[in-house]
Amino acid sequence: MSRRERLHEEMREEIKQIARCQMAAEGNEALSLRAIARQMAMTAPALYRYFANREDLITALILDAFNGLSDAMEAANASQCAQRGPNAYGARLLAVMHAYRDWALAHPTDFALIYGTPIPGYQAPAQTTAAASARGIAVVITILTEALTAGVLTVPPELQHVPPTVAAKIATWLEQRTYPSVVQTFYIGVIGWTRCHGLIMLELFHHTTPVVGDTDALYRAEITTFLTRLGLPP
């Protein structure tokens, strides 16, 4: 990378960091290129050398968020891959879902950007963001599929029936992305993800702490209970 390219990339990173601070202080919908330009003592047109428009900046922030979250989940899985035996799958999933929560708590603005209230007037370009958004769930689905192949994954009765319309959509989704999975396994992953995600969102908005106090213990207990139900106690 040339010096000019490096300086250009450094400026893009600075703009994105100011944008995150702006969203954290005023909400995602308040993101403004003009306000960022003022803070950087630049003109708004000068900012367009780095981002074509507000939508371009939001898309870059979304890609950073999805990739940052996925990096954390993949690293957590890799840290547990040396484990062997039937309990290894549960240990890997526990580590991955704790990494999911840890990243969300450490980056609440980024997490809210990809999973919170949509920004009015903005539509994420699927052709640009789809691959990044799928990376995290791919980690979970891959582990579940490996556990199924190894014969240690148990499908509890309440998860054995996948609603037909849901099964059809999942099948199409898997075909388009060539996931190494089957509908049943993917469905289990989605159900587990929604449970964990719901707890995280409630925690981020300070709803669970006043009620339970130890939100870490609550989250760990919920994951462990779900994994044990699948025959994958960590």
CORBELRA-V340499 format. One record per pair of residues at least 4 apart in sequence whose C-alpha atoms are under 7 Angstrom apart, sorted by the first residue. I is the first residue (numbers start at 1). J is the second residue. Records with the same first field share a line. If there is no record, write none. Layout:
I->J + J
This chain:
1->5 + 6
2->6
3->7
4->8
5->9
6->10
7->11
8->12
9->13
10->14
11->15
12->16 + 50
13->17
14->18
15->19
16->20 + 61
17->21
18->22 + 36
19->23 + 31 + 36
20->24 + 109
21->25
22->26 + 31
23->27 + 28 + 30 + 31 + 109
24->109
26->30
28->113 + 119
29->119 + 120
32->36
33->37 + 44 + 54
34->38 + 44
35->39
36->40
37->41 + 42 + 43 + 44 + 47
38->42
42->46
43->47
44->48
47->51
48->52 + 53
51->56 + 57
52->56
53->57
54->58
55->59 + 122
56->60
57->61
58->62
59->63 + 124
60->64
61->65
62->66 + 113 + 114
63->67 + 129 + 132
64->68
65->69 + 110 + 111
66->70 + 132 + 133
67->71 + 132
68->72
69->73 + 100 + 103 + 136
70->74 + 135 + 136
71->75
72->76 + 99
73->77 + 96 + 99 + 100 + 136
74->78 + 139
75->79
76->80 + 95 + 96 + 99
77->81 + 92 + 95 + 96
80->92
83->88
84->88
86->152
87->91 + 232 + 233 + 234
88->92
89->93 + 143 + 147 + 232
90->94 + 227 + 232 + 233 + 234
91->95 + 234
92->96
93->97 + 140
94->98 + 223 + 234
95->99
96->100
97->101
98->102
99->103
100->104
101->105 + 200
102->106
103->107
104->108 + 111
105->204
107->111
108->112
109->113
110->114
111->115
112->116
124->129
125->129
126->130
129->133
130->134
131->135
134->138
135->139
137->141
138->142
139->143
140->144 + 189
141->145 + 181 + 186 + 189
142->146 + 180
143->147
144->148 + 185
145->149 + 181 + 185
146->150
147->151 + 152 + 153
148->152 + 153
152->231
153->230 + 231 + 232
154->230 + 231
155->159 + 160 + 230
156->160 + 229 + 230
159->188
162->166 + 167
163->167
164->168
165->169
166->170
167->171 + 183
168->172
169->173
170->174 + 183
171->175 + 183
172->176
173->177
174->178 + 179
181->185 + 186
182->186
183->187
184->188
185->189
186->190
187->191
188->192
189->193
190->194
191->195
192->196
193->197
194->198
195->199
196->200
197->201
198->202
199->203 + 219
200->204
201->205
202->206 + 207 + 208
203->207 + 208 + 209
208->212 + 215
209->213 + 214 + 215
214->218
215->219
216->220
217->221
218->222
219->223
220->224
221->225
222->226
223->227
224->228 + 233 + 234
225->229
226->230
227->231 + 232 + 233
228->232 + 233
